[in-house]
Amino acid sequence: ATAAYRHCLELAPGFSDALNNLGSVWCTRGEWAESEACYRRALELRPDFVDSWNNLAKLMVAQRRIREAVTYACKAITLLPRDPDARKLLGLAYYTLGEIDEAGEVYREWLAEEPDNPIARHHLAVVLHPDHAAIRVLDTVLMLEGRLAVQADLQGGHHRIAVLGMQARHGLLPGVLCLLVTQSHQT
């Protein structure tokens, strides 16, 4: 894929879609500097390119540059106010920063416009859950480790903790997290 996108860019150096896609390829390979350079170049060429703003926000989350992720997700929302990826990213970034009220507001606004959206409902339930701090730690681990992707409408994160408990018992998580997850699962 890298060779194909590079060839495309040789033929059309200003093709922002190819830059964005090449950035995604670099990102999946963990080549974050190359990925960031591609997204930023795509945005220089096309400042209203929501996909590149979202991808840049995701990259910042992956690198734990959460404040920057907030900035880029806000830019995407400014350009496309109902974009679900940008909303999810912004809420996640606030949540990761411990800014629970801001995260809740993002999900409440989303639900006001899309009351049946399962992703927004799930994320708001996590934010409002009394054990949100423990769930936030687990969500951050999941985001960083890439071990689990839960897209269903789950209640308060209990299912996620149960799945993590199973993973911990089978040695799929680092040791210190196994203890945290197993204890969370038992309560």
C-alpha positions as CSV (number, residue, x, y, z in Angstrom):
1,A,0.0,0.0,0.0
2,T,2.9,2.4,0.8
3,A,4.4,2.0,-2.7
4,A,1.0,2.5,-4.3
5,Y,0.3,5.8,-2.4
6,R,3.9,7.0,-3.0
7,H,3.4,6.3,-6.7
8,C,0.1,8.2,-6.7
9,L,1.8,11.1,-5.0
10,E,4.6,11.1,-7.6
11,L,1.9,11.6,-10.2
12,A,-0.2,14.0,-8.2
13,P,1.8,15.5,-5.3
14,G,-1.2,17.6,-4.1
15,F,-3.6,14.7,-3.8
16,S,-4.7,15.1,-0.2
17,D,-6.6,11.8,-0.1
18,A,-3.5,9.9,-1.0
19,L,-1.5,11.7,1.7
20,N,-4.2,11.0,4.3
21,N,-4.3,7.3,3.3
22,L,-0.5,7.1,3.4
23,G,-0.6,8.6,6.8
24,S,-3.0,5.9,7.9
25,V,-0.7,3.2,6.6
26,W,2.2,4.7,8.5
27,C,0.1,5.0,11.6
28,T,-0.9,1.3,11.5
29,R,2.8,0.5,11.3
30,G,3.6,2.6,14.3
31,E,5.6,5.1,12.2
32,W,4.0,8.1,13.9
33,A,6.3,10.8,12.7
34,E,5.7,9.8,9.0
35,S,2.0,9.5,9.7
36,E,1.8,13.0,11.3
37,A,3.8,14.5,8.4
38,C,1.3,13.1,5.9
39,Y,-1.7,14.3,7.8
40,R,-0.3,17.7,8.2
41,R,0.7,18.0,4.5
42,A,-2.8,16.9,3.6
43,L,-4.2,19.6,5.8
44,E,-1.9,22.2,4.3
45,L,-3.3,21.3,0.9
46,R,-6.9,21.0,2.1
47,P,-7.6,22.7,5.5
48,D,-11.2,21.5,5.5
49,F,-10.3,17.8,5.2
50,V,-12.3,16.4,8.2
51,D,-10.8,12.9,7.7
52,S,-7.3,14.2,8.2
53,W,-8.3,16.2,11.3
54,N,-9.8,13.1,12.8
55,N,-6.8,11.0,11.8
56,L,-4.5,13.5,13.4
57,A,-6.6,13.5,16.5
58,K,-6.5,9.7,16.7
59,L,-2.7,9.8,16.2
60,M,-2.4,12.3,19.1
61,V,-4.5,10.0,21.3
62,A,-2.2,7.1,20.4
63,Q,0.8,9.1,21.4
64,R,-0.8,10.4,24.6
65,R,-0.8,13.9,23.2
66,I,-4.3,14.3,24.5
67,R,-4.6,18.2,24.6
68,E,-3.6,18.2,20.9
69,A,-6.2,15.6,20.2
70,V,-8.8,17.8,21.7
71,T,-7.7,20.7,19.4
72,Y,-7.9,18.6,16.3
73,A,-11.2,16.9,17.1
74,C,-12.7,20.3,17.8
75,K,-11.5,21.5,14.4
76,A,-13.1,18.5,12.8
77,I,-16.4,19.2,14.6
78,T,-16.2,22.9,13.6
79,L,-16.0,21.8,10.0
80,L,-18.5,19.0,10.2
81,P,-20.6,19.4,13.4
82,R,-22.4,16.0,13.2
83,D,-19.3,13.9,12.5
84,P,-19.5,10.9,14.8
85,D,-15.8,10.1,14.6
86,A,-14.9,13.6,15.8
87,R,-17.5,13.5,18.6
88,K,-16.3,10.2,19.8
89,L,-12.7,11.3,19.7
90,L,-13.4,14.6,21.5
91,G,-15.3,12.8,24.2
92,L,-12.6,10.2,24.6
93,A,-9.9,12.9,24.8
94,Y,-11.8,14.8,27.5
95,Y,-12.5,11.6,29.3
96,T,-8.8,10.5,29.2
97,L,-7.8,13.9,30.6
98,G,-10.2,13.3,33.5
99,E,-12.5,16.2,32.2
100,I,-15.6,14.1,32.9
101,D,-18.1,17.0,32.7
102,E,-16.7,18.1,29.3
103,A,-16.9,14.5,28.0
104,G,-20.4,14.1,29.3
105,E,-21.4,17.3,27.5
106,V,-20.1,16.1,24.2
107,Y,-22.1,12.9,24.5
108,R,-25.2,14.7,25.7
109,E,-25.1,17.0,22.8
110,W,-24.7,14.1,20.4
111,L,-27.6,12.3,22.0
112,A,-29.8,15.4,21.8
113,E,-29.4,15.2,18.0
114,E,-29.3,11.4,17.7
115,P,-31.2,9.9,20.7
116,D,-30.8,6.3,19.5
117,N,-27.1,6.4,18.8
118,P,-25.7,3.4,20.6
119,I,-22.1,4.7,20.6
120,A,-23.1,8.0,22.2
121,R,-25.3,6.2,24.7
122,H,-22.5,3.8,25.7
123,H,-19.9,6.5,26.1
124,L,-22.3,8.7,28.2
125,A,-23.1,5.6,30.4
126,V,-19.4,5.1,31.0
127,V,-18.9,8.8,31.9
128,L,-21.9,8.8,34.2
129,H,-21.0,5.4,35.8
130,P,-19.9,5.8,39.5
131,D,-16.8,3.8,38.8
132,H,-15.8,5.9,35.8
133,A,-12.3,6.4,37.1
134,A,-11.6,2.6,37.0
135,I,-13.3,2.3,33.6
136,R,-11.3,5.3,32.3
137,V,-8.1,3.4,33.3
138,L,-9.3,0.3,31.5
139,D,-10.4,2.3,28.4
140,T,-7.0,4.0,28.2
141,V,-5.3,0.6,28.4
142,L,-7.6,-0.8,25.7
143,M,-6.9,2.3,23.5
144,L,-3.1,1.9,24.0
145,E,-2.9,-1.8,23.8
146,G,-5.4,-2.3,21.0
147,R,-6.5,-5.5,22.6
148,L,-10.3,-5.0,22.4
149,A,-12.7,-2.9,20.4
150,V,-16.2,-2.7,21.9
151,Q,-18.6,-0.9,19.6
152,A,-21.9,-2.3,21.0
153,D,-24.2,-0.4,23.3
154,L,-22.9,-1.8,26.6
155,Q,-24.2,-0.8,30.0
156,G,-21.8,1.1,32.2
157,G,-18.8,-0.8,31.0
158,H,-19.5,-4.0,33.0
159,H,-19.3,-6.1,29.9
160,R,-15.9,-4.6,29.1
161,I,-14.6,-5.3,32.6
162,A,-15.9,-8.9,32.3
163,V,-14.1,-9.4,29.0
164,L,-11.0,-7.8,30.4
165,G,-11.3,-10.2,33.4
166,M,-11.3,-13.1,31.0
167,Q,-8.3,-11.7,29.2
168,A,-6.5,-11.2,32.4
169,R,-7.1,-14.8,33.5
170,H,-5.7,-16.0,30.2
171,G,-2.6,-13.8,30.4
172,L,-3.5,-11.5,27.6
173,L,-2.8,-8.4,29.6
174,P,0.4,-7.2,31.3
175,G,0.7,-8.5,34.9
176,V,0.0,-5.4,36.8
177,L,-3.2,-4.8,34.8
178,C,-4.3,-8.4,35.3
179,L,-4.5,-7.7,39.0
180,L,-6.5,-4.5,38.5
181,V,-8.8,-6.0,35.9
182,T,-9.4,-9.2,37.9
183,Q,-10.2,-7.2,41.0
184,S,-12.6,-5.0,39.1
185,H,-14.3,-8.1,37.6
186,Q,-14.8,-9.6,41.0
187,T,-16.6,-6.6,42.5
